[in-house]
Amino acid sequence: MLNSPSRPLLRRRFLGCLASGAGLLGSATSWAQAPRATAVTPSVLQVVDMSESQIDVSKDFLIGARAAWQDLNSRGGIRGKAVRHVVVEVDGSPQSLRSAVDTLKAQPECLAVVGSAGHRAASQLATLLQREMPDVAHVAPWQHSQPLEGQDSTFGIFATRQEQISHAVKSLSIMGVTEVGAVFASAAERVSYQGDLEQAAANLKLKLKIYVPSSTLQTLATELRPDSPRILIFLGGTPELLQFSQGIEKQAAQRYIVAMSDVNLQTLQQLGVSRFTPVIATQAVPPVNGNQPIVRSYRETLNRLFDEPPTPQSLAGYLSARYTQEVMLTLDGGLNRANLLQAFARRLPLDLGGFRINPDLRRKTPAFVTQSMVAADGRLVG
């Protein structure tokens, strides 16, 4: 157990130092392990937010995507052509996102923008692309809200935050829940997610009590009253959740923390959680220890190419790339931007080795949502 509130941020700060030290923010870097050719090489562009608040998610998401593109190229690419995987790292600011769009404009050979992460950067990028480059498909972003009206070139595959919340609360309904708490790690999370959370609670006829830290999350946790909701939905990242759970540990009341898909349970398990408060993560991907063909393929590819443990976030990055590749393989005409956008615009359902994708918002089929839990004794369940 880490006792200092500052310790959970060490990994995030270390990763941030790596990103800033590499000097990559707002610049394009090719990660696909493919030889350069004199002929035009088709490419995809991935925008990842490496700011301190997003790097935990984006770093793993990028690893999964890199694994999928490198694996594709090792098997001959698409139609015998390697696909160059261009990565643009941003810091979440409007200026860095503008730089990312400018990078795309300078690359006419780029077929699509794939796997944007994290949520806020992906959402802002979707708006920019729809306004300035609607001819480019924006595929499988790590975006937790529905695309805005008119964003016809964004093709999401992951459950929205509202769908995750609804699934999480429904799964706990057997406990006779009538009220839930919503803990926002910061004002930014509140701005991003409060509307979705209130709508989900209203649909389930649940009372909702809002909590936002005035100082630290650990202090907020210690200030909970005995009559505060037993089930607390946490909107924030892994280090913030650890701080909150350490404060919960000092209370005698039994509570359950329900986290969303940005939380990395494996990291949380390693860092240590409250001995008295189970943490449930609602995930938009299958369990990383699952037996689905796509998950087995992910684990094998990750193990072969990278010295990294499986996480839901890197599995999501892997799925974003694999979905794009599968649609590329269905093209009848040339391998170009217009044909690929048309193929995604068909919004055809796809079973990607056990991960079911239905990008047509008009078809009200259930989104893919699973849950795993770090039990009070530290075991990972599910």
C-alpha positions as CSV (number, residue, x, y, z in Angstrom):
1,M,0.0,0.0,0.0
2,L,1.3,3.4,-0.9
3,N,0.6,5.9,1.9
4,S,1.6,9.2,0.3
5,P,-1.1,10.8,-1.9
6,S,1.6,12.0,-4.3
7,R,3.0,8.5,-5.0
8,P,0.2,7.4,-7.4
9,L,1.2,10.1,-9.8
10,L,4.8,9.0,-10.1
11,R,4.1,6.7,-13.0
12,R,2.1,9.4,-14.8
13,R,4.8,12.0,-14.3
14,F,7.5,9.6,-15.4
15,L,5.6,8.8,-18.6
16,G,5.1,12.6,-19.1
17,C,8.8,13.2,-18.8
18,L,9.4,10.6,-21.5
19,A,6.9,12.2,-23.8
20,S,8.2,15.7,-23.3
21,G,11.8,14.6,-23.4
22,A,11.2,13.0,-26.7
23,G,10.0,16.3,-28.1
24,L,7.1,14.7,-29.9
25,L,4.1,16.8,-28.8
26,G,2.3,18.1,-31.9
27,S,4.7,16.3,-34.2
28,A,4.3,13.2,-36.4
29,T,6.2,10.0,-35.8
30,S,6.0,6.8,-37.8
31,W,5.8,3.8,-35.6
32,A,5.0,1.0,-38.1
33,Q,8.0,-1.2,-38.7
34,A,7.9,-1.0,-42.4
35,P,10.6,-0.1,-44.9
36,R,10.3,3.3,-46.6
37,A,9.5,3.1,-50.3
38,T,9.8,5.6,-53.2
39,A,6.2,4.9,-54.1
40,V,3.4,6.5,-52.0
41,T,2.9,4.4,-49.0
42,P,-0.7,4.3,-47.5
43,S,-0.8,5.5,-43.9
44,V,-3.2,5.9,-41.0
45,L,-2.8,8.7,-38.4
46,Q,-3.3,8.3,-34.7
47,V,-3.6,11.3,-32.3
48,V,-2.9,10.6,-28.7
49,D,-3.1,13.0,-25.7
50,M,0.0,12.6,-23.6
51,S,-0.9,15.3,-21.1
52,E,-0.5,14.4,-17.5
53,S,-4.2,13.7,-16.9
54,Q,-4.5,11.4,-20.0
55,I,-1.2,9.6,-20.4
56,D,-2.2,6.6,-18.3
57,V,-4.8,5.7,-20.9
58,S,-3.2,7.0,-24.0
59,K,0.2,5.3,-23.5
60,D,-1.5,1.8,-23.2
61,F,-4.0,2.6,-26.0
62,L,-1.1,3.4,-28.3
63,I,0.8,0.3,-27.4
64,G,-2.1,-1.9,-28.4
65,A,-2.5,0.0,-31.7
66,R,1.2,-0.2,-32.5
67,A,1.1,-4.0,-31.9
68,A,-1.8,-4.4,-34.4
69,W,-0.2,-2.3,-37.1
70,Q,3.2,-3.9,-36.8
71,D,1.6,-7.4,-36.8
72,L,-0.4,-6.5,-40.0
73,N,2.7,-5.3,-41.8
74,S,4.7,-8.4,-40.8
75,R,2.0,-10.4,-42.6
76,G,2.2,-8.4,-45.8
77,G,0.0,-5.4,-45.0
78,I,-3.1,-4.6,-47.1
79,R,-3.0,-5.9,-50.7
80,G,0.8,-6.5,-50.3
81,K,1.4,-2.9,-49.1
82,A,2.6,-2.0,-45.7
83,V,0.5,0.6,-43.9
84,R,2.5,3.3,-42.2
85,H,1.2,4.1,-38.7
86,V,1.8,7.8,-38.1
87,V,1.5,8.9,-34.4
88,V,0.9,12.5,-33.4
89,E,1.2,13.2,-29.7
90,V,-0.7,16.2,-28.3
91,D,-0.9,17.8,-24.9
92,G,-4.7,18.3,-25.1
93,S,-4.5,22.0,-25.9
94,P,-6.3,23.6,-28.9
95,Q,-3.0,24.5,-30.4
96,S,-1.7,20.9,-30.3
97,L,-4.9,19.6,-31.8
98,R,-4.7,22.2,-34.6
99,S,-1.1,21.0,-35.3
100,A,-2.4,17.5,-35.6
101,V,-5.0,18.5,-38.2
102,D,-2.3,20.4,-40.1
103,T,-0.2,17.3,-40.1
104,L,-3.1,15.4,-41.6
105,K,-3.6,18.0,-44.3
106,A,0.0,17.6,-45.3
107,Q,-0.4,13.9,-45.8
108,P,-2.8,13.2,-48.7
109,E,-1.7,9.5,-48.6
110,C,-3.3,9.2,-45.2
111,L,-6.4,6.9,-45.4
112,A,-8.0,7.6,-42.0
113,V,-7.5,8.9,-38.5
114,V,-7.7,5.8,-36.3
115,G,-7.8,5.3,-32.5
116,S,-7.7,8.9,-31.2
117,A,-7.2,8.9,-27.4
118,G,-8.0,10.1,-24.7
119,H,-11.6,11.1,-24.5
120,R,-11.5,14.9,-24.5
121,A,-8.9,15.1,-27.3
122,A,-10.8,12.5,-29.4
123,S,-14.0,14.5,-29.0
124,Q,-12.4,17.8,-29.9
125,L,-10.6,16.2,-32.8
126,A,-13.9,14.8,-34.1
127,T,-15.4,18.4,-34.2
128,L,-12.3,19.7,-36.0
129,L,-12.2,17.0,-38.6
130,Q,-15.9,17.2,-39.3
131,R,-15.6,21.0,-39.9
132,E,-12.3,21.0,-41.9
133,M,-11.8,17.5,-43.3
134,P,-15.1,15.7,-43.5
135,D,-13.7,13.5,-46.3
136,V,-11.5,11.6,-43.8
137,A,-12.9,8.8,-41.7
138,H,-12.3,9.2,-37.9
139,V,-12.4,5.5,-36.8
140,A,-12.7,3.9,-33.4
141,P,-11.8,6.9,-31.2
142,W,-11.6,6.4,-27.4
143,Q,-14.6,8.7,-27.1
144,H,-17.1,8.3,-24.3
145,S,-19.9,10.4,-25.6
146,Q,-22.0,10.0,-28.7
147,P,-20.8,12.0,-31.7
148,L,-22.5,15.3,-32.1
149,E,-25.2,15.9,-34.6
150,G,-23.7,16.0,-38.1
151,Q,-20.4,14.2,-37.2
152,D,-21.0,11.7,-39.9
153,S,-17.4,10.9,-40.5
154,T,-16.8,9.6,-36.9
155,F,-17.3,5.9,-36.5
156,G,-17.2,4.8,-32.8
157,I,-17.0,1.2,-31.7
158,F,-16.8,1.5,-27.9
159,A,-19.6,1.9,-25.4
160,T,-20.3,5.4,-24.4
161,R,-20.0,6.7,-20.8
162,Q,-23.8,6.7,-20.5
163,E,-23.9,3.0,-21.6
164,Q,-21.1,2.1,-19.2
165,I,-22.9,3.8,-16.3
166,S,-26.2,2.2,-17.1
167,H,-24.7,-1.2,-17.3
168,A,-22.8,-0.6,-14.0
169,V,-25.8,0.6,-12.1
170,K,-28.1,-2.1,-13.5
171,S,-25.6,-4.8,-12.4
172,L,-25.9,-3.5,-8.8
173,S,-29.7,-3.2,-8.8
174,I,-30.1,-6.5,-7.0
175,M,-28.8,-4.6,-3.9
176,G,-31.9,-2.5,-3.9
177,V,-30.1,0.7,-4.9
178,T,-32.2,3.9,-5.0
179,E,-29.4,6.4,-4.7
180,V,-25.8,6.6,-6.1
181,G,-23.0,9.0,-5.6
182,A,-21.0,10.5,-8.4
183,V,-17.4,11.4,-7.5
184,F,-15.7,13.6,-10.1
185,A,-11.9,13.6,-9.8
186,S,-11.8,17.2,-11.0
187,A,-14.0,20.0,-12.4
188,A,-13.0,18.9,-15.9
189,E,-14.5,15.5,-15.4
190,R,-17.6,17.1,-14.1
191,V,-18.0,19.3,-17.2
192,S,-17.4,16.3,-19.5
193,Y,-19.6,13.7,-17.8
194,Q,-22.2,15.2,-15.5
195,G,-24.9,15.4,-18.2
196,D,-24.5,11.8,-19.3
197,L,-24.5,10.7,-15.7
198,E,-27.6,12.6,-14.8
199,Q,-29.4,11.2,-17.8
200,A,-28.4,7.6,-17.0
201,A,-29.6,8.1,-13.4
202,A,-32.9,9.6,-14.5
203,N,-33.5,6.7,-16.9
204,L,-33.0,4.2,-14.1
205,K,-35.1,6.4,-11.6
206,L,-32.1,6.8,-9.3
207,K,-31.3,9.7,-7.0
208,L,-27.8,11.2,-7.7
209,K,-25.6,12.9,-5.3
210,I,-22.6,14.8,-6.7
211,Y,-19.2,15.0,-5.1
212,V,-16.3,17.2,-6.3
213,P,-13.1,17.6,-4.3
214,S,-12.4,21.1,-2.9
215,S,-8.9,20.1,-1.9
216,T,-7.7,16.4,-2.3
217,L,-9.7,13.3,-3.2
218,Q,-8.4,11.6,-0.1
219,T,-9.9,14.4,2.0
220,L,-13.2,14.2,0.1
221,A,-13.4,10.5,0.9
222,T,-12.9,11.1,4.6
223,E,-15.7,13.7,4.6
224,L,-18.3,11.2,3.4
225,R,-21.2,10.9,6.0
226,P,-22.6,7.6,7.2
227,D,-25.8,8.3,5.2
228,S,-23.8,9.0,2.0
229,P,-24.6,6.5,-0.9
230,R,-23.0,3.1,-0.6
231,I,-22.3,2.9,-4.3
232,L,-20.0,5.6,-5.6
233,I,-19.5,6.0,-9.4
234,F,-16.0,7.4,-9.9
235,L,-15.1,9.6,-12.9
236,G,-11.4,9.9,-13.1
237,G,-8.1,8.1,-13.8
238,T,-6.2,5.4,-11.9
239,P,-4.0,7.5,-9.7
240,E,-6.9,9.7,-8.6
241,L,-9.0,6.6,-7.8
242,L,-6.2,5.3,-5.7
243,Q,-6.1,8.5,-3.7
244,F,-9.9,8.4,-3.2
245,S,-9.8,4.7,-2.1
246,Q,-7.1,5.4,0.5
247,G,-9.4,8.0,2.1
248,I,-12.3,5.5,2.0
249,E,-10.2,3.1,3.9
250,K,-10.4,5.3,7.0
251,Q,-14.2,4.9,7.1
252,A,-16.0,2.0,8.6
253,A,-19.0,2.1,6.3
254,Q,-19.0,-0.5,3.5
255,R,-19.0,1.1,0.1
256,Y,-18.5,0.0,-3.5
257,I,-16.6,2.1,-6.0
258,V,-17.7,1.8,-9.6
259,A,-15.1,3.1,-12.0
260,M,-15.3,3.7,-15.7
261,S,-13.2,2.4,-18.6
262,D,-10.3,4.9,-18.1
263,V,-9.3,3.1,-14.9
264,N,-6.6,0.4,-15.2
265,L,-7.4,-2.3,-12.7
266,Q,-4.1,-4.0,-13.2
267,T,-2.2,-0.9,-12.2
268,L,-4.6,-0.3,-9.3
269,Q,-4.0,-3.8,-8.1
270,Q,-0.3,-3.4,-8.1
271,L,-0.4,0.0,-6.3
272,G,-2.8,-1.2,-3.7
273,V,-6.4,-0.3,-2.9
274,S,-8.6,0.0,0.2
275,R,-8.8,-3.1,2.3
276,F,-12.5,-2.6,2.8
277,T,-13.8,-1.2,-0.5
278,P,-14.2,-3.3,-3.6
279,V,-13.5,-1.5,-6.9
280,I,-15.5,-2.4,-9.9
281,A,-14.3,-1.3,-13.4
282,T,-16.9,-1.0,-16.1
283,Q,-15.0,-1.7,-19.4
284,A,-15.8,-1.3,-23.0
285,V,-13.8,-4.3,-24.1
286,P,-13.7,-8.0,-23.2
287,P,-11.7,-9.0,-20.1
288,V,-8.0,-9.2,-21.1
289,N,-7.8,-12.8,-19.7
290,G,-10.8,-13.8,-21.8
291,N,-10.9,-16.7,-24.3
292,Q,-12.4,-14.9,-27.3
293,P,-10.3,-15.3,-30.4
294,I,-9.6,-11.6,-30.7
295,V,-8.4,-11.5,-27.1
296,R,-6.1,-14.5,-27.5
297,S,-4.7,-12.9,-30.7
298,Y,-4.1,-9.6,-28.8
299,R,-2.3,-11.4,-26.0
300,E,-0.1,-13.3,-28.4
301,T,0.7,-10.3,-30.4
302,L,1.5,-8.1,-27.4
303,N,3.7,-10.8,-25.9
304,R,5.6,-11.2,-29.1
305,L,6.2,-7.5,-29.9
306,F,6.3,-5.7,-26.6
307,D,7.4,-6.3,-23.0
308,E,4.1,-4.9,-21.6
309,P,1.3,-6.6,-19.6
310,P,-2.2,-6.8,-21.1
311,T,-4.6,-4.0,-20.1
312,P,-8.1,-3.1,-21.2
313,Q,-6.8,0.1,-22.6
314,S,-4.1,-1.5,-24.8
315,L,-6.7,-4.1,-25.9
316,A,-9.0,-1.2,-26.9
317,G,-6.1,0.3,-29.0
318,Y,-5.6,-3.1,-30.6
319,L,-9.3,-3.4,-31.4
320,S,-9.4,0.1,-33.0
321,A,-6.6,-0.9,-35.4
322,R,-8.0,-4.4,-36.1
323,Y,-11.4,-3.0,-36.9
324,T,-9.9,-0.6,-39.4
325,Q,-7.9,-3.3,-41.0
326,E,-11.0,-5.6,-41.4
327,V,-12.9,-2.8,-43.2
328,M,-9.8,-2.1,-45.4
329,L,-9.9,-5.7,-46.5
330,T,-13.5,-5.3,-47.7
331,L,-12.7,-2.6,-50.2
332,D,-13.7,-3.4,-53.8
333,G,-12.0,-0.4,-55.4
334,G,-8.7,1.4,-54.8
335,L,-7.1,1.7,-51.4
336,N,-7.8,5.4,-50.9
337,R,-9.4,7.8,-48.6
338,A,-12.7,8.2,-50.4
339,N,-13.3,4.5,-50.8
340,L,-12.4,3.8,-47.1
341,L,-14.8,6.5,-45.9
342,Q,-17.5,5.0,-48.0
343,A,-16.9,1.6,-46.6
344,F,-17.2,2.9,-43.0
345,A,-20.2,4.9,-43.9
346,R,-22.1,1.7,-44.6
347,R,-21.9,1.1,-40.8
348,L,-22.1,-2.7,-41.2
349,P,-22.1,-4.8,-38.1
350,L,-19.0,-6.9,-37.5
351,D,-18.0,-9.7,-35.1
352,L,-14.3,-9.2,-34.6
353,G,-13.4,-12.5,-33.1
354,G,-15.9,-12.3,-30.3
355,F,-16.0,-8.5,-30.0
356,R,-19.3,-7.4,-31.6
357,I,-19.3,-4.1,-33.3
358,N,-22.4,-2.3,-34.5
359,P,-21.5,1.3,-35.5
360,D,-25.1,2.1,-36.7
361,L,-26.5,4.3,-33.9
362,R,-30.1,3.8,-35.2
363,R,-29.8,0.1,-34.3
364,K,-30.4,0.0,-30.6
365,T,-28.4,-3.1,-30.0
366,P,-26.6,-3.4,-26.7
367,A,-23.1,-2.0,-26.6
368,F,-20.3,-4.3,-25.5
369,V,-19.7,-3.7,-21.8
370,T,-18.1,-6.0,-19.2
371,Q,-17.1,-5.6,-15.6
372,S,-14.1,-6.7,-13.5
373,M,-13.4,-6.1,-9.9
374,V,-10.5,-5.6,-7.5
375,A,-11.9,-7.3,-4.4
376,A,-11.1,-6.0,-0.9
377,D,-8.3,-8.6,-0.5
378,G,-6.6,-7.3,-3.7
379,R,-7.6,-10.2,-6.0
380,L,-8.6,-9.3,-9.6
381,V,-12.0,-11.0,-10.4
382,G,-13.5,-11.2,-13.8
